[in-house]
Amino acid sequence: MGNRFIDKLRGFGELSEADMSALATATARPRKFAARQDLIREGDRPGPVIVMLEGWACRYKILPNGTRQVLAYLMPGDSCDLHIGLLAEMDHSIQTVTPSVVATISRGEMDAMMDGHREIARAMYVAQLVDQATMRAWITSMGRRTSIERVAHLMCELYLRARNIGLTDEPTFGLPLSQLLLADSLGMTPVHLNRVLKELRQKEVMVLRRGSLIITDPAKLVQIAGFDENYLHRRLRSAA
């Protein structure tokens, strides 16, 4: 299996053999983590740059009343917290969703690699900008989209991101997210989410089963969501 982190960054810039060799070396000592294991917790001192090589993870916050808000999902190839080391402590936690293979790159190694490899630095900055654009899309959903639009939009996003990294090329893909986790990312109760999923199923748009998403009418799902993939900036490399 190739290195999905390198594959992702190649989509954001023209990496040389030396660039890819440096990235491969930096991620050559990954660790395996079980599902639902915190990689870093809110309040911890920021550590190295985290790179997901296999598996899914999520960013989350626990509110004072004990409820959880999921802030983002990390898929294979994603990295996080490039500049968080500038802060004194983490303001959220990161936890694996599935069994995962995770590499960590120390701050010093990352700084040296970006100083010595201009295209790596550019690709890392672009990846960070795409993460920020995705966060803005989530904020828009939480503030302005209806419940059914919000669910449809997230399903479109997760499917497209999975397809972009080769996890699927079919209308069906493995979605290892429980309804409780999805509800926590959509600002809904599990009961409310279940009603919305039933409505989407009755409209013959999509079916969410345990561990998989089946999109039966992609065009209609996109229409319900009002989905525009532009914020994922997939065409950035071809336009450069």
Secondary structure, 3 states (H helix, E strand, C coil): CCCHHHHHHHCCCCCCHHHHHHHHHHCCCCEEECCCCEEECCCCCCCCEEEEEECCEEEEEECCCCCEEEEEEECCCCEECCCHHHCCCCCCEEEECCCEEEEEECHHHHHHHHHHCHHHHHHHHHHHHHHHHHHHHHHHHHHHCCHHHHHHHHHHHHHHHHHHCCCCCCCEEECCCCHHHHHHHHCCCHHHHHHHHHHHHHCCCEEEECCEEEECCHHHHHHHHCCCHHHHCCCHHHHC
